[in-house]
Amino acid sequence: MLRSCTAGLRSLWALRGGREGVPRPSTDLQPAPRLFSAEKVIHTDCALPNPSWSKDLKLLFDQFMKKCEDGSWERLPSYRHRCAQISEDFKNYFLEQKPVKEGRLSQVRLFTRGFEDGLGFEYVIFKNNDEKRTVCLFQGGPYLQGVPGFVHGGAIAAIIDTALALCAAVPGKAIMTANLNINFKRPVPLCSVVVINSQLDKLEGRKLFVSCNVQSVDEKTVYSEATGLFIKLDPEKKSF
Ligand SMILES: CCCCC/C=C\C/C=C\CCCCCCCC(=O)SCCNC(=O)CCNC(=O)[C@H](O)C(C)(C)COP(=O)(O)OP(=O)(O)OC[C@H]1O[C@@H](n2cnc3c(N)ncnc32)[C@H](O)[C@@H]1OP(=O)(O)O
């Protein structure tokens, strides 16, 4: 399975010219890339199928897109580079936030979107606002290997953190992970597809308590279980 995955990815890499910044092939769902002249950054929604997606991932994606039709679920777009609104939300909380030199701004990438198609994190998150839960469909590519043949625990933690953050996210508010607890129960095979079901368990002042499980597509295997605590940042504390 791993061999076919890497062979497919090699031809994909060649197809894409094997270089950074090449936009994904367009699909009906994909918005036209926007080019910001100041930073020359292409904003492409990465939470859409690309040729590296396995049959399982595409099938599940289609099933969830159907659930979106009545408005109960929504697909959350995801961008490799800076998202203006999120930057705006966080800007209010950080004093003189210039951790990255102006010239390197175009290199900044969301960690989980920092790999070429199919090599790292391929995922899409769907949210049900009424039920306060999200479902993340995740395929961990060959660059995420830890123990041979399996996804690195740090990569699993990163995708869990992302899934939980988006479950806890409050529009227009900045939140950060304060605590993340993971029980790794079974190793996740590289290039397989797993489903991360997250839910908001409790809201207590600025604290958002969330939890999730990571399951196989057939729901027979529970790979991990996790809980997270996210804190809404306090504008009064503006001290970072
Ligand atoms: C997260 C982004 C979501 C945005 C989504 C929108 C669009 C999508 C775009 C991209 C998706 C990206 C998703 C990526 C997610 C990645 C998230 C991260 O990894 S964040 C990075 C890791 N986290 C940090 O670096 C945080 C470091 N810590 C802090 O900065 C601070 O500690 C704090 C968490 C900000 C809290 O500090 P603050 O001063 O504001 O709070 P208090 O200390 O006063 O605490 C308030 C309250 O909470 C309790 N608390 C705090 N920490 C803990 C803890 N670790 N365990 C338990 N309880 C804790 C504290 O006791 C207080 O409780 P009470 O009020 O009852 O006294």
The ligand as an ORCA input file, in Angstrom:
! r2SCAN-3c Opt
* xyz 0 1
  C      -6.518     28.108     17.651
  C      -6.890     28.879     16.428
  C      -8.321     28.707     16.082
  C      -8.731     29.651     15.031
  C      -9.560     28.935     14.055
  C      -9.907     29.750     12.944
  C      -9.545     29.495     11.662
  C      -8.717     28.383     11.225
  C      -7.367     28.744     10.801
  C      -6.394     27.931     11.047
  C      -6.586     26.683     11.812
  C      -5.402     26.480     12.668
  C      -5.679     25.609     13.815
  C      -4.389     25.473     14.538
  C      -4.605     25.189     15.978
  C      -3.337     25.349     16.701
  C      -3.596     25.799     18.091
  C      -2.305     25.896     18.813
  O      -1.483     25.073     18.690
  S      -2.044     27.224     19.828
  C      -0.326     27.050     20.248
  C      -0.096     26.305     21.522
  N      -0.594     27.032     22.623
  C       0.089     28.051     23.175
  O       1.149     28.412     22.764
  C      -0.586     28.741     24.324
  C       0.413     29.201     25.377
  N      -0.318     29.621     26.558
  C      -0.829     30.848     26.674
  O      -0.586     31.685     25.840
  C      -1.690     31.135     27.876
  O      -1.436     30.235     28.903
  C      -3.212     31.061     27.519
  C      -3.614     29.690     26.978
  C      -3.532     32.141     26.472
  C      -4.023     31.335     28.776
  O      -3.512     32.481     29.362
  P      -4.463     33.579     29.977
  O      -3.602     34.479     30.771
  O      -5.322     34.190     28.954
  O      -5.411     32.734     30.899
  P      -5.304     32.369     32.430
  O      -3.963     31.865     32.772
  O      -5.862     33.516     33.209
  O      -6.314     31.142     32.491
  C      -7.697     31.326     32.209
  C      -8.408     30.140     32.818
  O      -7.957     28.949     32.151
  C      -7.310     28.059     33.069
  N      -6.136     27.469     32.428
  C      -5.206     28.102     31.708
  N      -4.289     27.254     31.242
  C      -4.658     26.059     31.711
  C      -4.114     24.763     31.565
  N      -3.016     24.529     30.851
  N      -4.752     23.728     32.161
  C      -5.893     23.939     32.876
  N      -6.471     25.154     33.025
  C      -5.848     26.178     32.467
  C      -6.893     28.947     34.249
  O      -6.801     28.191     35.412
  C      -8.056     29.914     34.277
  O      -9.149     29.270     34.857
  P     -10.143     30.040     35.858
  O     -10.712     31.173     35.054
  O     -11.161     29.015     36.238
  O      -9.297     30.498     37.005
*
